[in-house]
Amino acid sequence: MGKTAVFVIKGNGFEGMEGETAYRVIRRLVCEADDNTLDYFEVEKNGSLKTGDLLRYKDYDVFIFVYGILFIIGESIGILSEIVKNRGEFSVIVPVSNESRASHQSGVPPFFYQTTTALKWAVREMYKKFNDEVSEAHEIDDFCLALGKDALNDLPEDCNLNDLPQIVKKSGLRLGIAKGVYVHRYGNCYESGRTDLMAHVPLEAKDILDIGSAGGGLGGLLKKRQSCVVTGVDIDKELIKIARDKLDDVMHGDIEDLVDKGVLGIYDCIICGDVLEHLNNPWKVVKGLKSHLRKGGLFIASSPNIANWAIIQEMLQGEWSYVPFSILSGTHIRFFTRKTFLELFEDSGYTIREVLLQSFDIPPGGVDFLERLGRLMVGTKMDELKAHEIVVVAGS
């Protein structure tokens, strides 16, 4: 029986620590089923491997190509492989995803997920709904392709693997979408306008500091809503270039250094959305920023909730798996619960005006876990366990 070869084409997603974290997750998810039915390869997008070279891989009858940061579990690899083998009328099979330029290739699970365990639940729920259903498509997105060895014969032998999606689109091959095979794909994680934080910014605030301003999405919305001067702070030079078109000013640097140097101004409102967990000394920064907040001003901050049920559920199974842009992001070095996030501000002399816990729908497996935990630990604060994000509005 032939095997499946999975090729992850690197260099099509975010880099740095989050990129390294992502590839570790992909590798683990794909290879966790040790049944000798697949082999895993990572290749650079500008590598020398060509489609013609794959014809010499005699052990494989199915090839799956992953482009960018894409989380696909081993079970889905097996299902895609069987569909390729059993649906010979289609030369190429593609999965559905939460992020796709092709609307007919979009699919959304019935619940939110923050851990690999919950992702697996979401994948299985999608498969239960559609099973092995395949619909024909004339246009596909290019994040994942599955095809049999015979289909390779219909493609140019000198095609670089990174260019394969474009070649497939022009080849005239028959394309199928596996409706029950769901993969998680990352979009632009820096475009969020954080309207949840914006809702707490006073309309009368004139001078606003947005720490971790990224591409200026939040500040841009604030300037459209009210008359204000927004100054951004970010460490990413490329994002700063984008933000400069939306904000009044953007400072480059680590907020820890900028607070020490005393180069910040005085503001009516300071916003710090999901930044403090990335800092070496968030306690020093929060205390230092108090002198940059006008009397009566507001400090609005958010941070992931490490006491979320999904993190606890995995910890009880010996897991502490870092996942990009999640509660356990690879760049998080400090972790907070509701209580300790409040203490961060109270200990620095702020007055807590409001505390909000943000939650999403919980999957059946999570509901069952919370019910059992509640029976074992009477008095457990369920609202805190359900929350994935903590928002604090503090006054000077």
WODA-V632576 format. One record per residue. N is the residue number from 0. RES is the residue in one small letter. SS is DSSP state (H for helix, E for strand, L for the rest). PSI is psi as a letter, one per 20 degrees, with the letter a starting at -180 (* if undefined). NEAR is the number of other ideal C-beta (glycine too) atoms within 12 Angstrom. Layout:
N & RES & SS & PSI & NEAR
N & RES & SS & PSI & NEAR
This chain:
0 & m & L & p & 14
1 & g & L & q & 22
2 & k & E & r & 24
3 & t & E & p & 40
4 & a & E & p & 38
5 & v & E & o & 38
6 & f & E & o & 39
7 & v & E & o & 39
8 & i & E & o & 34
9 & k & E & q & 29
10 & g & L & j & 21
11 & n & L & j & 31
12 & g & L & a & 32
13 & f & L & q & 28
14 & e & L & a & 19
15 & g & H & b & 17
16 & m & H & g & 19
17 & e & H & h & 28
18 & g & H & g & 24
19 & e & H & g & 22
20 & t & H & g & 30
21 & a & H & g & 39
22 & y & H & h & 36
23 & r & H & g & 24
24 & v & H & g & 36
25 & i & H & g & 43
26 & r & H & g & 24
27 & r & H & g & 25
28 & l & H & g & 34
29 & v & H & h & 37
30 & c & H & j & 26
31 & e & L & h & 23
32 & a & L & o & 22
33 & d & L & m & 12
34 & d & L & j & 16
35 & n & L & k & 12
36 & t & L & i & 27
37 & l & E & q & 34
38 & d & E & q & 24
39 & y & E & p & 28
40 & f & E & p & 28
41 & e & E & p & 27
42 & v & E & q & 28
43 & e & E & q & 18
44 & k & L & h & 24
45 & n & L & k & 14
46 & g & L & r & 19
47 & s & L & i & 13
48 & l & L & p & 29
49 & k & E & r & 22
50 & t & H & h & 32
51 & g & H & h & 19
52 & d & H & h & 21
53 & l & H & h & 33
54 & l & L & i & 24
55 & r & L & i & 15
56 & y & L & n & 23
57 & k & L & h & 11
58 & d & L & i & 18
59 & y & E & p & 31
60 & d & E & i & 28
61 & v & E & p & 39
62 & f & E & p & 42
63 & i & E & p & 48
64 & f & E & p & 47
65 & v & E & p & 46
66 & y & E & p & 35
67 & g & L & a & 35
68 & i & L & o & 38
69 & l & E & p & 44
70 & f & E & o & 45
71 & i & L & p & 48
72 & i & L & r & 38
73 & g & H & h & 29
74 & e & H & g & 29
75 & s & H & h & 43
76 & i & H & g & 44
77 & g & H & g & 30
78 & i & H & g & 38
79 & l & H & g & 46
80 & s & H & g & 38
81 & e & H & h & 28
82 & i & H & g & 37
83 & v & H & g & 39
84 & k & H & h & 27
85 & n & H & i & 18
86 & r & L & m & 29
87 & g & L & i & 18
88 & e & L & i & 17
89 & f & L & p & 30
90 & s & L & h & 30
91 & v & E & p & 44
92 & i & E & p & 47
93 & v & E & q & 50
94 & p & E & r & 49
95 & v & E & r & 42
96 & s & E & r & 41
97 & n & L & h & 26
98 & e & L & o & 29
99 & s & L & q & 29
100 & r & L & i & 17
101 & a & L & o & 24
102 & s & H & h & 16
103 & h & H & i & 21
104 & q & H & j & 34
105 & s & E & q & 26
106 & g & L & q & 34
107 & v & L & p & 22
108 & p & L & r & 31
109 & p & L & i & 21
110 & f & L & r & 25
111 & f & L & q & 29
112 & y & L & q & 38
113 & q & L & i & 40
114 & t & L & r & 37
115 & t & H & h & 38
116 & t & H & g & 34
117 & a & H & h & 40
118 & l & H & g & 38
119 & k & H & h & 33
120 & w & H & g & 32
121 & a & H & g & 39
122 & v & H & g & 41
123 & r & H & h & 28
124 & e & H & g & 24
125 & m & H & h & 36
126 & y & H & h & 31
127 & k & H & h & 19
128 & k & H & g & 20
129 & f & H & i & 24
130 & n & L & c & 16
131 & d & L & k & 26
132 & e & L & p & 22
133 & v & E & p & 31
134 & s & E & q & 26
135 & e & E & q & 22
136 & a & E & q & 29
137 & h & L & i & 16
138 & e & L & p & 19
139 & i & L & q & 41
140 & d & L & r & 33
141 & d & L & k & 32
142 & f & L & i & 37
143 & c & E & p & 46
144 & l & E & q & 48
145 & a & E & p & 47
146 & l & E & q & 44
147 & g & E & r & 36
148 & k & H & h & 28
149 & d & H & h & 22
150 & a & H & h & 35
151 & l & H & h & 35
152 & n & L & i & 17
153 & d & L & j & 22
154 & l & L & q & 35
155 & p & L & p & 19
156 & e & L & h & 18
157 & d & L & j & 15
158 & c & L & p & 25
159 & n & E & q & 28
160 & l & H & h & 40
161 & n & H & h & 29
162 & d & H & i & 27
163 & l & H & g & 41
164 & p & H & g & 35
165 & q & H & h & 19
166 & i & H & g & 28
167 & v & H & g & 37
168 & k & H & h & 23
169 & k & H & i & 18
170 & s & H & h & 25
171 & g & L & j & 14
172 & l & L & q & 30
173 & r & L & p & 24
174 & l & E & p & 34
175 & g & E & q & 36
176 & i & E & p & 39
177 & a & E & n & 45
178 & k & E & h & 29
179 & g & E & j & 30
180 & v & E & o & 42
181 & y & E & p & 43
182 & v & E & q & 46
183 & h & E & p & 44
184 & r & E & q & 36
185 & y & L & p & 31
186 & g & L & b & 22
187 & n & L & o & 18
188 & c & L & i & 25
189 & y & L & j & 27
190 & e & L & i & 20
191 & s & L & p & 24
192 & g & L & i & 27
193 & r & L & l & 35
194 & t & H & h & 17
195 & d & H & h & 25
196 & l & H & h & 40
197 & m & H & h & 32
198 & a & L & h & 22
199 & h & L & i & 31
200 & v & L & p & 37
201 & p & L & q & 26
202 & l & L & h & 17
203 & e & L & i & 17
204 & a & L & p & 32
205 & k & L & h & 24
206 & d & E & o & 31
207 & i & E & p & 47
208 & l & E & p & 48
209 & d & E & o & 49
210 & i & E & p & 46
211 & g & L & l & 42
212 & s & L & i & 47
213 & a & L & c & 36
214 & g & L & j & 31
215 & g & L & j & 36
216 & g & H & g & 34
217 & l & H & g & 44
218 & g & H & h & 46
219 & g & H & g & 31
220 & l & H & h & 29
221 & l & H & g & 40
222 & k & H & h & 28
223 & k & H & h & 18
224 & r & H & h & 21
225 & q & L & r & 21
226 & s & L & o & 16
227 & c & L & r & 30
228 & v & E & o & 23
229 & v & E & p & 41
230 & t & E & p & 38
231 & g & E & q & 46
232 & v & E & p & 42
233 & d & E & q & 37
234 & i & L & i & 26
235 & d & L & o & 28
236 & k & H & h & 14
237 & e & H & g & 18
238 & l & H & h & 30
239 & i & H & h & 29
240 & k & H & h & 19
241 & i & H & g & 24
242 & a & H & h & 34
243 & r & L & h & 24
244 & d & L & i & 17
245 & k & L & h & 29
246 & l & L & r & 34
247 & d & L & h & 26
248 & d & E & q & 25
249 & v & E & p & 34
250 & m & E & p & 30
251 & h & E & p & 23
252 & g & L & r & 23
253 & d & L & p & 23
254 & i & H & h & 38
255 & e & H & g & 28
256 & d & H & g & 21
257 & l & H & h & 27
258 & v & H & g & 30
259 & d & H & h & 18
260 & k & H & i & 13
261 & g & L & k & 13
262 & v & L & i & 19
263 & l & L & q & 30
264 & g & L & b & 24
265 & i & L & p & 22
266 & y & E & q & 36
267 & d & E & h & 33
268 & c & E & p & 42
269 & i & E & p & 49
270 & i & E & p & 50
271 & c & E & n & 43
272 & g & E & o & 41
273 & d & L & l & 40
274 & v & L & g & 40
275 & l & H & h & 41
276 & e & H & i & 34
277 & h & H & i & 32
278 & l & L & q & 33
279 & n & L & g & 17
280 & n & L & m & 21
281 & p & H & h & 34
282 & w & H & g & 25
283 & k & H & h & 21
284 & v & H & g & 36
285 & v & H & g & 39
286 & k & H & g & 25
287 & g & H & h & 28
288 & l & H & i & 44
289 & k & H & h & 31
290 & s & H & i & 22
291 & h & H & j & 32
292 & l & E & p & 36
293 & r & E & q & 25
294 & k & E & p & 14
295 & g & E & i & 16
296 & g & E & r & 32
297 & l & E & q & 38
298 & f & E & o & 48
299 & i & E & p & 46
300 & a & E & q & 48
301 & s & E & q & 38
302 & s & E & q & 43
303 & p & E & q & 38
304 & n & E & o & 41
305 & i & L & i & 33
306 & a & L & j & 32
307 & n & L & q & 41
308 & w & H & h & 41
309 & a & H & h & 44
310 & i & H & g & 35
311 & i & H & g & 31
312 & q & H & g & 32
313 & e & H & h & 30
314 & m & H & h & 21
315 & l & L & i & 16
316 & q & L & j & 15
317 & g & L & j & 9
318 & e & L & q & 21
319 & w & L & m & 21
320 & s & L & o & 32
321 & y & L & p & 29
322 & v & L & p & 37
323 & p & L & q & 34
324 & f & L & l & 32
325 & s & L & a & 38
326 & i & L & h & 39
327 & l & L & l & 33
328 & s & L & q & 32
329 & g & L & i & 27
330 & t & L & j & 29
331 & h & L & p & 31
332 & i & L & i & 19
333 & r & L & q & 27
334 & f & L & q & 27
335 & f & E & q & 37
336 & t & L & r & 27
337 & r & H & g & 32
338 & k & H & g & 21
339 & t & H & h & 24
340 & f & H & h & 40
341 & l & H & g & 29
342 & e & H & h & 21
343 & l & H & h & 37
344 & f & H & g & 41
345 & e & H & g & 23
346 & d & L & i & 19
347 & s & L & j & 29
348 & g & L & j & 20
349 & y & L & q & 29
350 & t & E & p & 21
351 & i & E & o & 28
352 & r & E & h & 23
353 & e & E & q & 22
354 & v & E & p & 31
355 & l & E & q & 28
356 & l & E & p & 30
357 & q & E & p & 29
358 & s & L & q & 25
359 & f & L & r & 24
360 & d & L & q & 18
361 & i & L & p & 30
362 & p & L & q & 31
363 & p & H & h & 19
364 & g & H & h & 25
365 & g & H & h & 34
366 & v & H & g & 22
367 & d & H & g & 16
368 & f & H & g & 32
369 & l & H & h & 28
370 & e & H & g & 18
371 & r & H & h & 17
372 & l & H & h & 24
373 & g & H & h & 19
374 & r & H & h & 13
375 & l & H & h & 13
376 & m & L & n & 14
377 & v & L & p & 9
378 & g & L & j & 10
379 & t & L & p & 20
380 & k & L & n & 20
381 & m & H & h & 24
382 & d & H & h & 22
383 & e & H & h & 31
384 & l & H & h & 30
385 & k & H & h & 33
386 & a & L & p & 34
387 & h & L & i & 38
388 & e & E & q & 34
389 & i & E & p & 43
390 & v & E & p & 39
391 & v & E & p & 41
392 & v & E & o & 32
393 & a & E & q & 36
394 & g & E & q & 27
395 & s & L & * & 27
